Amino acid sequence: MADPTIAQKSPFEVELEAGKDYYWCSCGLSKKQPFCDGSHKETEFEPVKFTAEETKTAYLCGCKRNDGTPFCDGSHKEL
């Protein structure tokens, strides 16, 4: 599997709305980071769908090197 493009070496701070579905960009090519805009279509990557459990500020992965979930796990610190 190819490595995704690093969108940025820090998380994206976003406001999530409870009950709303989101599609996190896993390829790193989206112009609407950290969310998918369909740029993955020419790659082997797929967006990661998740539903916000609560309305809150969240930090979504920008480096695309985490464990495959949309939330930052600190992996960018190793880049």
All heavy atoms as a GROMACS GRO file, in nm:
protein
  618
    1MET      N    1   0.084  -0.118   0.000
    1MET     CA    2   0.000   0.000   0.000
    1MET      C    3   0.088   0.124   0.000
    1MET      O    4   0.188   0.132   0.071
    1MET     CB    5  -0.091  -0.001   0.122
    1MET     CG    6  -0.180   0.120   0.132
    1MET     SD    7  -0.292   0.107   0.274
    1MET     CE    8  -0.437   0.176   0.199
    2ALA      N    9   0.051   0.222  -0.078
    2ALA     CA   10   0.124   0.348  -0.086
    2ALA      C   11   0.101   0.430   0.040
    2ALA      O   12   0.001   0.414   0.110
    2ALA     CB   13   0.078   0.426  -0.208
    3ASP      N   14   0.196   0.519   0.069
    3ASP     CA   15   0.179   0.611   0.181
    3ASP      C   16   0.091   0.727   0.137
    3ASP      O   17   0.107   0.778   0.026
    3ASP     CB   18   0.314   0.666   0.227
    3ASP     CG   19   0.396   0.563   0.302
    3ASP    OD1   20   0.338   0.474   0.365
    3ASP    OD2   21   0.520   0.573   0.297
    4PRO      N   22   0.001   0.772   0.225
    4PRO     CA   23  -0.080   0.889   0.191
    4PRO      C   24   0.005   1.016   0.192
    4PRO      O   25   0.112   1.020   0.254
    4PRO     CB   26  -0.186   0.892   0.302
    4PRO     CG   27  -0.122   0.822   0.416
    4PRO     CD   28  -0.032   0.719   0.357
    5THR      N   29  -0.042   1.118   0.126
    5THR     CA   30   0.022   1.249   0.125
    5THR      C   31   0.003   1.314   0.261
    5THR      O   32  -0.106   1.310   0.317
    5THR     CB   33  -0.039   1.338   0.015
    5THR    OG1   34  -0.016   1.276  -0.111
    5THR    CG2   35   0.020   1.477   0.015
    6ILE      N   36   0.107   1.373   0.315
    6ILE     CA   37   0.096   1.445   0.441
    6ILE      C   38   0.032   1.580   0.412
    6ILE      O   39   0.091   1.664   0.343
    6ILE     CB   40   0.234   1.464   0.507
    6ILE    CG1   41   0.294   1.328   0.542
    6ILE    CG2   42   0.223   1.552   0.631
    6ILE    CD1   43   0.439   1.333   0.587
    7ALA      N   44  -0.089   1.603   0.463
    7ALA     CA   45  -0.158   1.730   0.441
    7ALA      C   46  -0.094   1.839   0.526
    7ALA      O   47  -0.075   1.951   0.479
    7ALA     CB   48  -0.306   1.716   0.472
    8GLN      N   49  -0.063   1.807   0.651
    8GLN     CA   50   0.012   1.897   0.739
    8GLN      C   51   0.064   1.816   0.856
    8GLN      O   52   0.009   1.712   0.889
    8GLN     CB   53  -0.072   2.016   0.786
    8GLN     CG   54  -0.184   1.985   0.881
    8GLN     CD   55  -0.261   2.111   0.923
    8GLN    OE1   56  -0.269   2.208   0.848
    8GLN    NE2   57  -0.319   2.109   1.040
    9LYS      N   58   0.169   1.865   0.920
    9LYS     CA   59   0.232   1.791   1.029
    9LYS      C   60   0.179   1.834   1.164
    9LYS      O   61   0.254   1.846   1.262
    9LYS     CB   62   0.384   1.809   1.023
    9LYS     CG   63   0.445   1.742   0.902
    9LYS     CD   64   0.596   1.755   0.903
    9LYS     CE   65   0.655   1.687   0.782
    9LYS     NZ   66   0.802   1.699   0.779
   10SER      N   67   0.050   1.855   1.170
   10SER     CA   68  -0.020   1.887   1.294
   10SER      C   69  -0.168   1.855   1.271
   10SER      O   70  -0.212   1.841   1.157
   10SER     CB   71  -0.002   2.035   1.331
   10SER     OG   72  -0.053   2.118   1.230
   11PRO      N   73  -0.245   1.842   1.379
   11PRO     CA   74  -0.386   1.812   1.361
   11PRO      C   75  -0.466   1.934   1.313
   11PRO      O   76  -0.423   2.048   1.328
   11PRO     CB   77  -0.431   1.769   1.501
   11PRO     CG   78  -0.335   1.832   1.593
   11PRO     CD   79  -0.205   1.844   1.519
   12PHE      N   80  -0.582   1.906   1.256
   12PHE     CA   81  -0.677   2.010   1.217
   12PHE      C   82  -0.776   2.027   1.331
   12PHE      O   83  -0.839   1.929   1.374
   12PHE     CB   84  -0.754   1.970   1.091
   12PHE     CG   85  -0.671   1.970   0.966
   12PHE    CD1   86  -0.610   1.855   0.921
   12PHE    CD2   87  -0.656   2.086   0.892
   12PHE    CE1   88  -0.535   1.854   0.805
   12PHE    CE2   89  -0.581   2.088   0.775
   12PHE     CZ   90  -0.520   1.971   0.732
   13GLU      N   91  -0.793   2.148   1.380
   13GLU     CA   92  -0.893   2.177   1.482
   13GLU      C   93  -1.025   2.206   1.411
   13GLU      O   94  -1.032   2.295   1.327
   13GLU     CB   95  -0.851   2.300   1.564
   13GLU     CG   96  -0.948   2.334   1.674
   13GLU     CD   97  -0.902   2.453   1.757
   13GLU    OE1   98  -0.781   2.480   1.765
   13GLU    OE2   99  -0.990   2.519   1.815
   14VAL      N  100  -1.128   2.127   1.441
   14VAL     CA  101  -1.258   2.141   1.376
   14VAL      C  102  -1.371   2.137   1.479
   14VAL      O  103  -1.355   2.080   1.586
   14VAL     CB  104  -1.282   2.031   1.270
   14VAL    CG1  105  -1.181   2.040   1.157
   14VAL    CG2  106  -1.278   1.893   1.331
   15GLU      N  107  -1.482   2.196   1.442
   15GLU     CA  108  -1.602   2.191   1.525
   15GLU      C  109  -1.692   2.082   1.467
   15GLU      O  110  -1.727   2.086   1.349
   15GLU     CB  111  -1.674   2.325   1.525
   15GLU     CG  112  -1.593   2.438   1.586
   15GLU     CD  113  -1.556   2.414   1.730
   15GLU    OE1  114  -1.641   2.363   1.807
   15GLU    OE2  115  -1.442   2.446   1.768
   16LEU      N  116  -1.727   1.986   1.549
   16LEU     CA  117  -1.815   1.876   1.507
   16LEU      C  118  -1.953   1.896   1.571
   16LEU      O  119  -1.964   1.945   1.682
   16LEU     CB  120  -1.758   1.742   1.551
   16LEU     CG  121  -1.620   1.706   1.497
   16LEU    CD1  122  -1.577   1.570   1.551
   16LEU    CD2  123  -1.616   1.708   1.346
   17GLU      N  124  -2.054   1.853   1.497
   17GLU     CA  125  -2.193   1.864   1.543
   17GLU      C  126  -2.247   1.724   1.574
   17GLU      O  127  -2.240   1.634   1.490
   17GLU     CB  128  -2.277   1.930   1.433
   17GLU     CG  129  -2.419   1.953   1.469
   17GLU     CD  130  -2.496   2.018   1.354
   17GLU    OE1  131  -2.436   2.096   1.278
   17GLU    OE2  132  -2.616   1.988   1.341
   18ALA      N  133  -2.301   1.708   1.693
   18ALA     CA  134  -2.354   1.578   1.737
   18ALA      C  135  -2.452   1.520   1.635
   18ALA      O  136  -2.539   1.590   1.584
   18ALA     CB  137  -2.422   1.592   1.872
   19GLY      N  138  -2.435   1.391   1.604
   19GLY     CA  139  -2.524   1.320   1.514
   19GLY      C  140  -2.495   1.339   1.366
   19GLY      O  141  -2.553   1.272   1.282
   20LYS      N  142  -2.404   1.428   1.331
   20LYS     CA  143  -2.372   1.456   1.190
   20LYS      C  144  -2.263   1.360   1.141
   20LYS      O  145  -2.169   1.329   1.213
   20LYS     CB  146  -2.326   1.600   1.174
   20LYS     CG  147  -2.302   1.640   1.030
   20LYS     CD  148  -2.269   1.788   1.018
   20LYS     CE  149  -2.240   1.823   0.873
   20LYS     NZ  150  -2.203   1.965   0.858
   21ASP      N  151  -2.278   1.314   1.016
   21ASP     CA  152  -2.177   1.228   0.953
   21ASP      C  153  -2.070   1.314   0.888
   21ASP      O  154  -2.100   1.418   0.827
   21ASP     CB  155  -2.241   1.141   0.844
   21ASP     CG  156  -2.333   1.036   0.901
   21ASP    OD1  157  -2.316   0.997   1.018
   21ASP    OD2  158  -2.422   0.991   0.827
   22TYR      N  159  -1.947   1.268   0.899
   22TYR     CA  160  -1.831   1.335   0.838
   22TYR      C  161  -1.749   1.231   0.764
   22TYR      O  162  -1.751   1.113   0.797
   22TYR     CB  163  -1.744   1.401   0.946
   22TYR     CG  164  -1.813   1.512   1.020
   22TYR    CD1  165  -1.886   1.486   1.135
   22TYR    CD2  166  -1.806   1.643   0.974
   22TYR    CE1  167  -1.950   1.589   1.203
   22TYR    CE2  168  -1.870   1.747   1.042
   22TYR     CZ  169  -1.942   1.718   1.156
   22TYR     OH  170  -2.005   1.819   1.223
   23TYR      N  171  -1.675   1.276   0.663
   23TYR     CA  172  -1.587   1.190   0.586
   23TYR      C  173  -1.447   1.247   0.591
   23TYR      O  174  -1.417   1.347   0.525
   23TYR     CB  175  -1.636   1.178   0.440
   23TYR     CG  176  -1.767   1.105   0.432
   23TYR    CD1  177  -1.887   1.173   0.448
   23TYR    CD2  178  -1.771   0.969   0.412
   23TYR    CE1  179  -2.009   1.107   0.444
   23TYR    CE2  180  -1.893   0.900   0.407
   23TYR     CZ  181  -2.010   0.971   0.423
   23TYR     OH  182  -2.129   0.904   0.418
   24TRP      N  183  -1.361   1.183   0.671
   24TRP     CA  184  -1.223   1.228   0.689
   24TRP      C  185  -1.138   1.181   0.571
   24TRP      O  186  -1.144   1.065   0.530
   24TRP     CB  187  -1.170   1.170   0.820
   24TRP     CG  188  -1.025   1.192   0.845
   24TRP    CD1  189  -0.965   1.310   0.879
   24TRP    CD2  190  -0.921   1.095   0.839
   24TRP    NE1  191  -0.830   1.292   0.895
   24TRP    CE2  192  -0.800   1.160   0.870
   24TRP    CE3  193  -0.918   0.959   0.810
   24TRP    CZ2  194  -0.679   1.095   0.874
   24TRP    CZ3  195  -0.796   0.894   0.813
   24TRP    CH2  196  -0.678   0.961   0.845
   25CYS      N  197  -1.060   1.272   0.516
   25CYS     CA  198  -0.969   1.241   0.405
   25CYS      C  199  -0.855   1.154   0.455
   25CYS      O  200  -0.782   1.194   0.546
   25CYS     CB  201  -0.915   1.371   0.347
   25CYS     SG  202  -0.778   1.348   0.230
   26SER      N  203  -0.837   1.037   0.398
   26SER     CA  204  -0.727   0.948   0.437
   26SER      C  205  -0.612   0.952   0.336
   26SER      O  206  -0.503   0.905   0.367
   26SER     CB  207  -0.776   0.804   0.453
   26SER     OG  208  -0.818   0.751   0.329
   27CYS      N  209  -0.634   1.011   0.219
   27CYS     CA  210  -0.530   1.014   0.116
   27CYS      C  211  -0.438   1.135   0.128
   27CYS      O  212  -0.325   1.133   0.081
   27CYS     CB  213  -0.590   1.009  -0.024
   27CYS     SG  214  -0.677   1.159  -0.075
   28GLY      N  215  -0.488   1.242   0.188
   28GLY     CA  216  -0.410   1.364   0.203
   28GLY      C  217  -0.418   1.459   0.085
   28GLY      O  218  -0.355   1.565   0.087
   29LEU      N  219  -0.497   1.427  -0.016
   29LEU     CA  220  -0.503   1.509  -0.137
   29LEU      C  221  -0.618   1.609  -0.140
   29LEU      O  222  -0.620   1.700  -0.223
   29LEU     CB  223  -0.513   1.418  -0.260
   29LEU     CG  224  -0.397   1.322  -0.280
   29LEU    CD1  225  -0.427   1.228  -0.397
   29LEU    CD2  226  -0.267   1.397  -0.301
   30SER      N  227  -0.714   1.596  -0.052
   30SER     CA  228  -0.833   1.681  -0.053
   30SER      C  229  -0.797   1.829  -0.035
   30SER      O  230  -0.710   1.864   0.044
   30SER     CB  231  -0.929   1.640   0.060
   30SER     OG  232  -1.037   1.730   0.068
   31LYS      N  233  -0.865   1.915  -0.106
   31LYS     CA  234  -0.849   2.059  -0.091
   31LYS      C  235  -0.936   2.111   0.023
   31LYS      O  236  -0.930   2.228   0.056
   31LYS     CB  237  -0.886   2.132  -0.221
   31LYS     CG  238  -0.805   2.088  -0.341
   31LYS     CD  239  -0.660   2.130  -0.331
   31LYS     CE  240  -0.586   2.100  -0.458
   31LYS     NZ  241  -0.484   2.000  -0.444
   32LYS      N  242  -1.020   2.024   0.081
   32LYS     CA  243  -1.109   2.061   0.192
   32LYS      C  244  -1.064   1.995   0.322
   32LYS      O  245  -1.146   1.956   0.403
   32LYS     CB  246  -1.253   2.018   0.160
   32LYS     CG  247  -1.315   2.091   0.045
   32LYS     CD  248  -1.458   2.047   0.028
   32LYS     CE  249  -1.525   2.125  -0.082
   32LYS     NZ  250  -1.666   2.088  -0.096
   33GLN      N  251  -0.934   1.983   0.342
   33GLN     CA  252  -0.879   1.917   0.460
   33GLN      C  253  -0.944   1.969   0.588
   33GLN      O  254  -0.971   2.087   0.598
   33GLN     CB  255  -0.728   1.938   0.468
   33GLN     CG  256  -0.649   1.864   0.365
   33GLN     CD  257  -0.655   1.714   0.383
   33GLN    OE1  258  -0.674   1.660   0.491
   33GLN    NE2  259  -0.640   1.645   0.273
   34PRO      N  260  -0.971   1.880   0.679
   34PRO     CA  261  -0.935   1.739   0.685
   34PRO      C  262  -1.043   1.648   0.626
   34PRO      O  263  -1.038   1.527   0.643
   34PRO     CB  264  -0.922   1.714   0.835
   34PRO     CG  265  -1.027   1.800   0.895
   34PRO     CD  266  -1.027   1.924   0.808
   35PHE      N  267  -1.138   1.707   0.555
   35PHE     CA  268  -1.250   1.630   0.502
   35PHE      C  269  -1.231   1.596   0.355
   35PHE      O  270  -1.158   1.664   0.282
   35PHE     CB  271  -1.381   1.704   0.526
   35PHE     CG  272  -1.406   1.733   0.672
   35PHE    CD1  273  -1.399   1.862   0.722
   35PHE    CD2  274  -1.431   1.629   0.760
   35PHE    CE1  275  -1.418   1.887   0.857
   35PHE    CE2  276  -1.450   1.653   0.895
   35PHE     CZ  277  -1.443   1.782   0.943
   36CYS      N  278  -1.298   1.492   0.312
   36CYS     CA  279  -1.287   1.441   0.175
   36CYS      C  280  -1.356   1.532   0.074
   36CYS      O  281  -1.465   1.584   0.100
   36CYS     CB  282  -1.352   1.302   0.170
   36CYS     SG  283  -1.349   1.228   0.006
   37ASP      N  284  -1.292   1.550  -0.042
   37ASP     CA  285  -1.354   1.620  -0.154
   37ASP      C  286  -1.357   1.533  -0.279
   37ASP      O  287  -1.384   1.580  -0.388
   37ASP     CB  288  -1.284   1.753  -0.181
   37ASP     CG  289  -1.144   1.737  -0.240
   37ASP    OD1  290  -1.096   1.622  -0.257
   37ASP    OD2  291  -1.080   1.840  -0.267
   38GLY      N  292  -1.325   1.404  -0.263
   38GLY     CA  293  -1.327   1.311  -0.376
   38GLY      C  294  -1.193   1.295  -0.447
   38GLY      O  295  -1.183   1.220  -0.544
   39SER      N  296  -1.090   1.362  -0.401
   39SER     CA  297  -0.958   1.355  -0.465
   39SER      C  298  -0.896   1.216  -0.462
   39SER      O  299  -0.806   1.187  -0.539
   39SER     CB  300  -0.861   1.454  -0.399
   39SER     OG  301  -0.903   1.586  -0.420
   40HIS      N  302  -0.944   1.130  -0.375
   40HIS     CA  303  -0.890   0.994  -0.361
   40HIS      C  304  -0.925   0.903  -0.478
   40HIS      O  305  -0.870   0.794  -0.489
   40HIS     CB  306  -0.944   0.930  -0.233
   40HIS     CG  307  -1.091   0.907  -0.238
   40HIS    ND1  308  -1.181   1.006  -0.205
   40HIS    CD2  309  -1.165   0.800  -0.275
   40HIS    CE1  310  -1.305   0.959  -0.222
   40HIS    NE2  311  -1.296   0.834  -0.264
   41LYS      N  312  -1.013   0.944  -0.564
   41LYS     CA  313  -1.066   0.855  -0.668
   41LYS      C  314  -0.960   0.794  -0.757
   41LYS      O  315  -0.980   0.686  -0.812
   41LYS     CB  316  -1.172   0.928  -0.751
   41LYS     CG  317  -1.296   0.954  -0.669
   41LYS     CD  318  -1.404   1.024  -0.746
   41LYS     CE  319  -1.522   1.049  -0.653
   41LYS     NZ  320  -1.623   1.129  -0.716
   42GLU      N  321  -0.846   0.857  -0.772
   42GLU     CA  322  -0.737   0.803  -0.853
   42GLU      C  323  -0.633   0.730  -0.767
   42GLU      O  324  -0.525   0.699  -0.814
   42GLU     CB  325  -0.669   0.915  -0.932
   42GLU     CG  326  -0.762   0.989  -1.026
   42GLU     CD  327  -0.820   0.900  -1.136
   42GLU    OE1  328  -0.748   0.813  -1.188
   42GLU    OE2  329  -0.939   0.918  -1.169
   43THR      N  330  -0.670   0.702  -0.640
   43THR     CA  331  -0.577   0.636  -0.548
   43THR      C  332  -0.641   0.509  -0.492
   43THR      O  333  -0.756   0.479  -0.520
   43THR     CB  334  -0.540   0.729  -0.430
   43THR    OG1  335  -0.651   0.738  -0.341
   43THR    CG2  336  -0.500   0.867  -0.477
   44GLU      N  337  -0.566   0.440  -0.407
   44GLU     CA  338  -0.619   0.321  -0.340
   44GLU      C  339  -0.686   0.355  -0.207
   44GLU      O  340  -0.733   0.266  -0.137
   44GLU     CB  341  -0.506   0.221  -0.317
   44GLU     CG  342  -0.394   0.276  -0.232
   44GLU     CD  343  -0.269   0.191  -0.236
   44GLU    OE1  344  -0.186   0.213  -0.328
   44GLU    OE2  345  -0.255   0.104  -0.149
   45PHE      N  346  -0.691   0.483  -0.171
   45PHE     CA  347  -0.746   0.526  -0.044
   45PHE      C  348  -0.895   0.552  -0.052
   45PHE      O  349  -0.948   0.583  -0.158
   45PHE     CB  350  -0.674   0.653   0.005
   45PHE     CG  351  -0.529   0.632   0.031
   45PHE    CD1  352  -0.434   0.662  -0.066
   45PHE    CD2  353  -0.486   0.578   0.151
   45PHE    CE1  354  -0.299   0.642  -0.044
   45PHE    CE2  355  -0.351   0.557   0.175
   45PHE     CZ  356  -0.259   0.588   0.077
   46GLU      N  357  -0.961   0.540   0.063
   46GLU     CA  358  -1.103   0.569   0.076
   46GLU      C  359  -1.122   0.662   0.196
   46GLU      O  360  -1.048   0.653   0.294
   46GLU     CB  361  -1.182   0.440   0.102
   46GLU     CG  362  -1.185   0.344  -0.014
   46GLU     CD  363  -1.268   0.394  -0.130
   46GLU    OE1  364  -1.369   0.462  -0.106
   46GLU    OE2  365  -1.231   0.366  -0.245
   47PRO      N  366  -1.221   0.750   0.191
   47PRO     CA  367  -1.247   0.835   0.308
   47PRO      C  368  -1.299   0.750   0.424
   47PRO      O  369  -1.353   0.642   0.404
   47PRO     CB  370  -1.354   0.933   0.259
   47PRO     CG  371  -1.419   0.864   0.145
   47PRO     CD  372  -1.315   0.776   0.082
   48VAL      N  373  -1.279   0.802   0.544
   48VAL     CA  374  -1.326   0.734   0.665
   48VAL      C  375  -1.449   0.806   0.716
   48VAL      O  376  -1.442   0.922   0.756
   48VAL     CB  377  -1.215   0.732   0.773
   48VAL    CG1  378  -1.268   0.671   0.902
   48VAL    CG2  379  -1.092   0.657   0.722
   49LYS      N  380  -1.563   0.737   0.712
   49LYS     CA  381  -1.688   0.795   0.760
   49LYS      C  382  -1.696   0.780   0.912
   49LYS      O  383  -1.664   0.674   0.966
   49LYS     CB  384  -1.808   0.724   0.697
   49LYS     CG  385  -1.941   0.779   0.744
   49LYS     CD  386  -2.056   0.701   0.686
   49LYS     CE  387  -2.188   0.752   0.743
   49LYS     NZ  388  -2.301   0.672   0.699
   50PHE      N  389  -1.737   0.887   0.977
   50PHE     CA  390  -1.763   0.879   1.121
   50PHE      C  391  -1.876   0.973   1.156
   50PHE      O  392  -1.904   1.069   1.084
   50PHE     CB  393  -1.637   0.908   1.204
   50PHE     CG  394  -1.590   1.051   1.201
   50PHE    CD1  395  -1.621   1.138   1.304
   50PHE    CD2  396  -1.512   1.098   1.096
   50PHE    CE1  397  -1.577   1.270   1.303
   50PHE    CE2  398  -1.467   1.229   1.093
   50PHE     CZ  399  -1.500   1.315   1.197
   51THR      N  400  -1.944   0.941   1.264
   51THR     CA  401  -2.054   1.023   1.314
   51THR      C  402  -2.012   1.085   1.446
   51THR      O  403  -1.966   1.014   1.536
   51THR     CB  404  -2.181   0.937   1.335
   51THR    OG1  405  -2.212   0.871   1.211
   51THR    CG2  406  -2.299   1.023   1.379
   52ALA      N  407  -2.026   1.216   1.456
   52ALA     CA  408  -1.988   1.285   1.580
   52ALA      C  409  -2.084   1.243   1.691
   52ALA      O  410  -2.205   1.248   1.674
   52ALA     CB  411  -1.993   1.435   1.559
   53GLU      N  412  -2.026   1.200   1.802
   53GLU     CA  413  -2.107   1.157   1.916
   53GLU      C  414  -2.159   1.275   1.996
   53GLU      O  415  -2.261   1.265   2.063
   53GLU     CB  416  -2.025   1.065   2.005
   53GLU     CG  417  -1.991   0.934   1.936
   53GLU     CD  418  -1.910   0.841   2.023
   53GLU    OE1  419  -1.898   0.866   2.146
   53GLU    OE2  420  -1.858   0.743   1.969
   54GLU      N  421  -2.086   1.388   1.990
   54GLU     CA  422  -2.128   1.507   2.062
   54GLU      C  423  -2.079   1.630   1.987
   54GLU      O  424  -1.988   1.622   1.905
   54GLU     CB  425  -2.074   1.506   2.205
   54GLU     CG  426  -1.923   1.498   2.214
   54GLU     CD  427  -1.874   1.487   2.357
   54GLU    OE1  428  -1.914   1.569   2.442
   54GLU    OE2  429  -1.795   1.396   2.384
   55THR      N  430  -2.142   1.744   2.015
   55THR     CA  431  -2.097   1.869   1.958
   55THR      C  432  -1.976   1.914   2.038
   55THR      O  433  -1.985   1.928   2.161
   55THR     CB  434  -2.209   1.974   1.964
   55THR    OG1  435  -2.320   1.927   1.885
   55THR    CG2  436  -2.164   2.109   1.912
   56LYS      N  437  -1.863   1.931   1.968
   56LYS     CA  438  -1.740   1.967   2.039
   56LYS      C  439  -1.631   2.005   1.940
   56LYS      O  440  -1.642   1.981   1.820
   56LYS     CB  441  -1.690   1.851   2.124
   56LYS     CG  442  -1.642   1.731   2.044
   56LYS     CD  443  -1.583   1.624   2.134
   56LYS     CE  444  -1.522   1.512   2.050
   56LYS     NZ  445  -1.454   1.415   2.134
   57THR      N  446  -1.524   2.060   1.994
   57THR     CA  447  -1.402   2.084   1.917
   57THR      C  448  -1.324   1.953   1.915
   57THR      O  449  -1.309   1.889   2.019
   57THR     CB  450  -1.316   2.194   1.982
   57THR    OG1  451  -1.393   2.314   1.989
   57THR    CG2  452  -1.189   2.219   1.902
   58ALA      N  453  -1.279   1.913   1.797
   58ALA     CA  454  -1.202   1.790   1.784
   58ALA      C  455  -1.075   1.820   1.706
   58ALA      O  456  -1.066   1.920   1.634
   58ALA     CB  457  -1.283   1.683   1.713
   59TYR      N  458  -0.977   1.732   1.719
   59TYR     CA  459  -0.850   1.745   1.649
   59TYR      C  460  -0.834   1.625   1.558
   59TYR      O  461  -0.811   1.513   1.603
   59TYR     CB  462  -0.736   1.758   1.750
   59TYR     CG  463  -0.753   1.884   1.832
   59TYR    CD1  464  -0.828   1.883   1.949
   59TYR    CD2  465  -0.701   2.004   1.787
   59TYR    CE1  466  -0.848   2.000   2.020
   59TYR    CE2  467  -0.721   2.121   1.858
   59TYR     CZ  468  -0.795   2.119   1.975
   59TYR     OH  469  -0.816   2.235   2.044
   60LEU      N  470  -0.849   1.650   1.427
   60LEU     CA  471  -0.842   1.544   1.328
   60LEU      C  472  -0.703   1.536   1.268
   60LEU      O  473  -0.636   1.638   1.246
   60LEU     CB  474  -0.946   1.565   1.220
   60LEU     CG  475  -1.091   1.573   1.267
   60LEU    CD1  476  -1.186   1.579   1.147
   60LEU    CD2  477  -1.129   1.457   1.357
   61CYS      N  478  -0.660   1.416   1.241
   61CYS     CA  479  -0.525   1.389   1.191
   61CYS      C  480  -0.499   1.465   1.060
   61CYS      O  481  -0.578   1.459   0.967
   61CYS     CB  482  -0.509   1.239   1.167
   61CYS     SG  483  -0.350   1.195   1.099
   62GLY      N  484  -0.384   1.532   1.056
   62GLY     CA  485  -0.342   1.602   0.935
   62GLY      C  486  -0.229   1.532   0.863
   62GLY      O  487  -0.209   1.549   0.744
   63CYS      N  488  -0.153   1.447   0.935
   63CYS     CA  489  -0.037   1.381   0.874
   63CYS      C  490  -0.075   1.253   0.800
   63CYS      O  491   0.002   1.204   0.718
   63CYS     CB  492   0.069   1.352   0.979
   63CYS     SG  493   0.031   1.219   1.096
   64LYS      N  494  -0.192   1.200   0.829
   64LYS     CA  495  -0.243   1.078   0.764
   64LYS      C  496  -0.159   0.955   0.797
   64LYS      O  497  -0.160   0.856   0.724
   64LYS     CB  498  -0.255   1.095   0.612
   64LYS     CG  499  -0.320   1.223   0.566
   64LYS     CD  500  -0.458   1.243   0.624
   64LYS     CE  501  -0.517   1.376   0.579
   64LYS     NZ  502  -0.646   1.405   0.635
   65ARG      N  503  -0.086   0.959   0.908
   65ARG     CA  504   0.000   0.847   0.947
   65ARG      C  505  -0.048   0.782   1.076
   65ARG      O  506   0.025   0.708   1.140
   65ARG     CB  507   0.145   0.895   0.967
   65ARG     CG  508   0.212   0.951   0.844
   65ARG     CD  509   0.224   0.846   0.736
   65ARG     NE  510   0.317   0.882   0.630
   65ARG     CZ  511   0.286   0.954   0.523
   65ARG    NH1  512   0.165   1.004   0.510
   65ARG    NH2  513   0.375   0.978   0.431
   66ASN      N  514  -0.170   0.809   1.118
   66ASN     CA  515  -0.221   0.753   1.243
   66ASN      C  516  -0.269   0.610   1.221
   66ASN      O  517  -0.238   0.547   1.121
   66ASN     CB  518  -0.331   0.843   1.301
   66ASN     CG  519  -0.453   0.849   1.214
   66ASN    OD1  520  -0.456   0.789   1.107
   66ASN    ND2  521  -0.555   0.919   1.256
   67ASP      N  522  -0.349   0.561   1.312
   67ASP     CA  523  -0.396   0.421   1.306
   67ASP      C  524  -0.517   0.401   1.217
   67ASP      O  525  -0.583   0.299   1.226
   67ASP     CB  526  -0.424   0.371   1.448
   67ASP     CG  527  -0.535   0.448   1.517
   67ASP    OD1  528  -0.594   0.540   1.455
   67ASP    OD2  529  -0.564   0.416   1.633
   68GLY      N  530  -0.547   0.497   1.130
   68GLY     CA  531  -0.659   0.483   1.037
   68GLY      C  532  -0.787   0.548   1.084
   68GLY      O  533  -0.886   0.549   1.012
   69THR      N  534  -0.786   0.604   1.204
   69THR     CA  535  -0.903   0.676   1.253
   69THR      C  536  -0.886   0.824   1.223
   69THR      O  537  -0.773   0.870   1.202
   69THR     CB  538  -0.923   0.656   1.405
   69THR    OG1  539  -0.813   0.714   1.473
   69THR    CG2  540  -0.935   0.509   1.440
   70PRO      N  541  -0.992   0.900   1.222
   70PRO     CA  542  -0.978   1.042   1.188
   70PRO      C  543  -0.916   1.128   1.298
   70PRO      O  544  -0.869   1.238   1.271
   70PRO     CB  545  -1.122   1.086   1.162
   70PRO     CG  546  -1.208   0.988   1.233
   70PRO     CD  547  -1.132   0.859   1.234
   71PHE      N  548  -0.912   1.078   1.420
   71PHE     CA  549  -0.866   1.160   1.532
   71PHE      C  550  -0.714   1.151   1.550
   71PHE      O  551  -0.655   1.044   1.540
   71PHE     CB  552  -0.939   1.120   1.660
   71PHE     CG  553  -1.088   1.140   1.646
   71PHE    CD1  554  -1.170   1.033   1.614
   71PHE    CD2  555  -1.144   1.265   1.660
   71PHE    CE1  556  -1.307   1.050   1.598
   71PHE    CE2  557  -1.280   1.285   1.643
   71PHE     CZ  558  -1.362   1.177   1.612
   72CYS      N  559  -0.653   1.265   1.578
   72CYS     CA  560  -0.508   1.272   1.597
   72CYS      C  561  -0.465   1.183   1.713
   72CYS      O  562  -0.524   1.186   1.820
   72CYS     CB  563  -0.468   1.418   1.624
   72CYS     SG  564  -0.291   1.438   1.654
   73ASP      N  565  -0.359   1.105   1.688
   73ASP     CA  566  -0.302   1.021   1.794
   73ASP      C  567  -0.157   1.058   1.825
   73ASP      O  568  -0.086   0.987   1.893
   73ASP     CB  569  -0.313   0.873   1.758
   73ASP     CG  570  -0.226   0.833   1.639
   73ASP    OD1  571  -0.156   0.919   1.582
   73ASP    OD2  572  -0.229   0.714   1.602
   74GLY      N  573  -0.112   1.172   1.769
   74GLY     CA  574   0.024   1.218   1.794
   74GLY      C  575   0.128   1.164   1.697
   74GLY      O  576   0.247   1.192   1.713
   75SER      N  577   0.087   1.087   1.597
   75SER     CA  578   0.182   1.029   1.501
   75SER      C  579   0.267   1.134   1.430
   75SER      O  580   0.379   1.107   1.390
   75SER     CB  581   0.109   0.943   1.398
   75SER     OG  582   0.051   0.831   1.458
   76HIS      N  583   0.214   1.255   1.414
   76HIS     CA  584   0.288   1.362   1.345
   76HIS      C  585   0.418   1.398   1.418
   76HIS      O  586   0.509   1.451   1.357
   76HIS     CB  587   0.200   1.486   1.329
   76HIS     CG  588   0.156   1.547   1.457
   76HIS    ND1  589   0.045   1.503   1.526
   76HIS    CD2  590   0.208   1.647   1.532
   76HIS    CE1  591   0.030   1.574   1.637
   76HIS    NE2  592   0.128   1.662   1.643
   77LYS      N  593   0.427   1.367   1.545
   77LYS     CA  594   0.547   1.400   1.622
   77LYS      C  595   0.666   1.314   1.580
   77LYS      O  596   0.780   1.348   1.610
   77LYS     CB  597   0.521   1.382   1.771
   77LYS     CG  598   0.417   1.479   1.824
   77LYS     CD  599   0.386   1.452   1.968
   77LYS     CE  600   0.273   1.544   2.015
   77LYS     NZ  601   0.229   1.511   2.152
   78GLU      N  602   0.640   1.204   1.509
   78GLU     CA  603   0.746   1.114   1.464
   78GLU      C  604   0.794   1.147   1.322
   78GLU      O  605   0.886   1.081   1.273
   78GLU     CB  606   0.698   0.970   1.470
   78GLU     CG  607   0.649   0.926   1.606
   78GLU     CD  608   0.758   0.931   1.712
   78GLU    OE1  609   0.872   0.894   1.682
   78GLU    OE2  610   0.726   0.973   1.825
   79LEU      N  611   0.735   1.245   1.258
   79LEU     CA  612   0.772   1.278   1.120
   79LEU      C  613   0.894   1.367   1.113
   79LEU      O  614   0.920   1.446   1.197
   79LEU     CB  615   0.654   1.345   1.048
   79LEU     CG  616   0.530   1.257   1.036
   79LEU    CD1  617   0.417   1.337   0.973
   79LEU    CD2  618   0.560   1.134   0.952
   0.00000   0.00000   0.00000
